[in-house]
């Protein structure tokens, strides 16, 4: 039994990497500050060499860099957290489609087989359902519908399903962050709560402001709360997707 989608496993790893980097940075900067003080007090000869940058920065420059490092780090955490979530939604939707193979083609094949049927029993039942719905005929309709289902008849909602899957794949390919809540609702019947929708929109707007340079600083605690919110939301989405949409269906014509 599937526990998670591959897309969620990737998101969870990326989200944890983001947290790990934030933790590492929040340890490294105070350690650097203490080392700088030791060098200035002549208790240490020099700062340790950088792992990457060969140019030794002056203490004044390092002080300028670290003065607002948590707000800069918060900006990076927010950008990466939202980008990972955005990629997750697109990836899990595509993974659902890939899980079913040629999903639209398989449904289309069964539809054509139903359309080509010349069964007298199917034709009789179908003709009795080709009318405007009448009050008081519910039991009659239900009986005819059960009979058609047993004969692998494809109802109109089945006939149009292959188009819906093709449209879903197109929409996933063009997905933007603003369309995520509507896609989840319309295609996968996953509804964000009102509070979740407000928080998602707030984080999306903040991400856009940061990406466009309109916001230069994001408090690290705000970014970490956003990371936790998006990760928890993705977990709930994934449980829904795996339970309801990653279930094996019959292949090809029935």
N, C-alpha and C positions, 0 to 999 in steps of 0.2 A: 504494500500500500504506500502510495506517495505521501510524504509528510510535508514537503515544500516543493515549490517550483525551482528550477535552476536559477531563474531570475532573482528569486528571493535570496537564495544562498549567496549570489554575487552581491546583492544589495547589503546583506548582513555583514559580509566580509568588508566591503568598502566603508560602511558606516563605522565598523569597529576600527578600521585603519585610521579613519578621521579622528576618532576619539583618542586612539593611541598616540597619534601625532600631537594632538592638543596637550595630552598629559606630558609627553616628552618635552615639549616646548616650555610648558609651565614649570618643569623642573630645571630645564637648561638655563633659562634666563636668570633666575635667582642665583644659580651656581656661577654663572658668568659674572654677575654683579659682585658676588663675594670674592671671586678671583681678581677682579679689577681692583677692589679695595686692597687685597693682599699685595698686588703689584705696586700700587701707589704707596703702600706702607713699607715697601721693600722687604716684605715677608716672602715674596715669590719673585723669581727673575723675570717672568713674562707670562702672557696668556698662552694657553695651549694652542697649538696650530689648528687652523680650521681644516675640516675634512675636505673641503672643496675649493674655497677661495684662497688664492695664494697671496693676495695683497693684505697686509696687516692693517686693520682699521684702527684709527686713533680712539682713545677712550671717549673723547667728546662725541665722535660719530656713533660709537656704540651706545652711549647714553641716549643720544637722539633716537636711535633705532628702537631702543627698548622702552622708551618712555610711555608709549601707547601700544606696546606689543599685543596686549590682550584684546584690544579692540580691533587691531589688524588681524590677529588670529581669528577673532570672532567673524570677521568678514569672510575669511577663507573657509572657515567651517560651514558657514551658512551657504556659500556658493556651492561647495562640494556636496553638502547634504541634500540640497534641493535638486542638484543635477543628478545625483545618484537615484533619488526617488523618481524623478521624471523619466530617467532611462529604465527604471524598474517597471513602471506601468506599461511602457511601450514594449519592453521585452517579454513581460508575462503575457500580454495579449498575443504577441506573435508566437510565444511558446505554446499557448493553448491551441492556436491554429495548426502549428507544426505537430502537436501531439496527435491530432486526428488525421495526419497525412494529407492526402488530397481531399480535404473535407468537403469543399464545395462540389468537386467532381463526383465524389461518392454519392452525395445527396442528389445531384443532378441525374446520375445514372438510375437511381431508384425512382426518381420522378418520371423519367422517360419510360421506364418499364411500366409504371402505373398508367401513364397516358396511353400506352400502346395496348393495354389489356382489352381483350374482347370477351371477357367473362360475362355470361348472361346474368349471373347473380349480382355481380358488381354493377352492371348497367341498370338493373331493376332498382337496386337500392339507391343508386346515384340519382336516378330520375325522380324518385320520391322525395329527395332532399333538395332538388332544384326548384325551390320556391321561396317566396318571402316568408320569413319566420311568422308562425301563427301562434297566438296564445292558446294554451291547453294542449298543444301537440308535443310537449317536451318529452314525454315517455316514448312516443313514436319515433321522434328524432333520435333519441338516445339509443334505441334498439337498432335502428338502421346504421347509426354511426359505429356501434360496436361490431356489427356484422361486417362493415367495410374495413375496419381496423384488422379484423381477423384475416381478411383477404389481402392485406398489405396495400390497401388503397391509400393514396397520398392526397390529403386534404389541401386546400388552397394555401394554408400557412406553411405546409411542407414544401409546396411547389415554389414558393418565393424564398425559402430559407437559403438556398445556394446563392441567390443574389445578395442576401443580407450578409453572408460570410465574406463574399468578395468585397462588399462595401466596407465591412469592418477592416479588412486587411488594408484597403486603401486609406481609410481613416487613421489607422495605426501608423502608416508610413508618413502621414502628414501631421501627426499629433503635436500639438503645442501645449504648454503647461496649462493655459487657460481652459483648454478643452478636456482636461483629465476628469473632473467630476462628472461632466455630462456623458463622456464616453463610458465611464464605469457604470453609470445609471442606465443609459440607453442600451448598451450592448451586453453588459454583464449583470444587470439588476443589482448592483451594489450601490447603496445610497449612503452618502456621507451624512452624518447628523448635521444639524444646523450649526452647532459649535465647531464641528470639524471643518465644515465648509468655510466658516469665517476665519478660522486659524490658517487653513490652507491658502486662502486668498491673501491674508495678511503676509504670510511668508513669501508667497509668490511676488507680491508687490515689493516687499523689502528686497528680495533677490534681484528683481529688475532694477530697483534703484541703485543697488550696489554695483550690478554689472554695468550700468550706464554711467557710473561715477557720480551719481547724485547723492549717495551716502558713502562717506569715507570710513566711518567707524561703526562697528556693531559690537555691543557688549558681548563678551564671551559667554556669559550665562544665558543670554537671549539665544545665541546661536546653538548652544548645547541643548537648550530646551526644544528648539526647533528640530534638531537632529533626533531627539528622543520621540517627539511627536510624529515625525515622518516615518521613523522606523517602526513605531507601534502601529501606525495606520497601514503601512505596507504589510505588516504581519497579519492584520485583520483581513486585508484585501486578499492576501495569498491563501489564507484558510478558506475563504469563500471561493476563490478560483479553483483550487485543487479539489474541493469537495463537490462542486457543481459543474465544472467545465472540463476537468481532466478525468473523465470517465469513458472507458472504451465503448464505442458504438459498433453496430454491425457494419461490416465492410461490403461495399458494392451493392448490387441489386439483391433484395431480400428473396 
